[in-house]
Amino acid sequence: MQNASSTMMNQSISSFEPLIKTRTDYLMALSDVVGKFMDVERATYRNGVHETDGQHTLHLQFMAVAYAAKYHPELDIGKVCLYALIHDFIEVYAGDTNSLTAPAKVMVQKSLTEQAAVTRLKAELGDIWPDFIELIISYERLEVPEARYVKSFDKCDPHISHYQDKGLALIQMGIVNRIEFEELCQQVGERLARYAGEFPDVVAIRQELLGRVIDVVYPTV
């Protein structure tokens, strides 16, 4: 029985042999870019060191998927999972911009840099991984509720990091008082309002997290 099974497996593998080298080459090309993405440093901290995009992506994916499954059954959970996986992937070439303290002109440049990153990813991977690139483009367009949900939830995640690391990143940014922090968060909240209208509960969670960060980092005005 074992010999028969082994023979069938060998025959099955042999049928793929003409394609396997090419498929492996494609995977290695993707792996090279994914590896670079996972090591991109963010402004936030985790356990006393700069958080990476790889850490942030996995953390957000856990949080956003679990919350959507429990409280937003109208969303396609598979799409939520996929969008959470790739939501920051363009940062492999665009880098992470600290949007909390960024002035308007920096946000404009951020948009241009990210557009260039999409173009580069499309040129490098579009022919071999077209569905993957289309997923990234779809997320950036925010055309479906799952993409807007993930982008909204993404604005909660930094506050979780700030709370857990007692504001280390905020201190490093030079944000030394509550009023300044609240004003900066209000600016981010105004940008959030452009796409988060379907998810007032997520906006409310961000506000609750903001309050908890203030209690830990800025206990007095």
C-alpha positions, 0 to 999 in steps of 0.5 A, a space after each residue: 500500500 505504501 509503495 502504491 502511494 509513493 508511486 502515485 505521489 511520484 507520478 503526481 509530482 512528475 506531472 508538475 515538473 515542467 512548471 515547478 522551476 518557474 513557480 519557485 522562481 516566482 515565489 522567490 521573487 515575491 519572497 525577496 520583496 516580502 522580506 524587505 517589507 517585514 523589516 521596514 521600521 515604523 515610528 511606533 515601538 513594541 517592547 522597547 524597540 521600533 516596531 516593524 511592518 511585519 509585526 504591525 501587519 500581523 497584529 492588525 490582522 489578528 485584531 481587525 479579523 477577530 473584531 469583524 468576525 464578532 461585530 461586523 458579520 456583514 463584511 466578507 471576513 476573507 477580504 478583511 483578512 487579505 486587505 489587512 495582510 497587504 494594507 501597508 505593503 507599499 511601504 516596502 518602497 515608500 517607507 513608513 511616514 509618521 502621519 501623527 506629526 506630519 504637516 500637510 506638505 509631508 502628507 502630500 509627498 507621502 501620497 506621491 511616494 506611495 503612488 510611485 511604490 505601487 507603480 514599482 511593485 506593479 512593474 516588478 511583480 505585476 506579470 507574475 503575481 497580478 492578483 496580488 498587485 490588484 489586491 493592493 491597488 483595490 485597497 488603495 482605492 478604498 472602493 469596497 467596505 472591507 478595505 475601508 474597514 481595515 484602513 479605519 481599524 489601522 488608525 486604532 493600532 498605533 494607540 494600542 502600541 503607545 499604550 502598551 509601551 507607555 508612550 515611548 514613541 510619543 516621547 521620542 517624537 517630542 510630544 510632551 503634553 496632552 494638549 499637543 497629543 490631542 490636537 495631533 490626534 484630532 488632525 488624524 481623526 479628520 482624515 479618518 472621517 473621510 472613509 470611516 463613516 460606515 464604522 462609527 464603532 471603530 472610530 469610538 474604539 480609537 477614541 477610547 484608546 486615545 483616552 487610555 493612552 492619555 491616562 498612561 502617558 499624560 496623566 496631568 494636563 
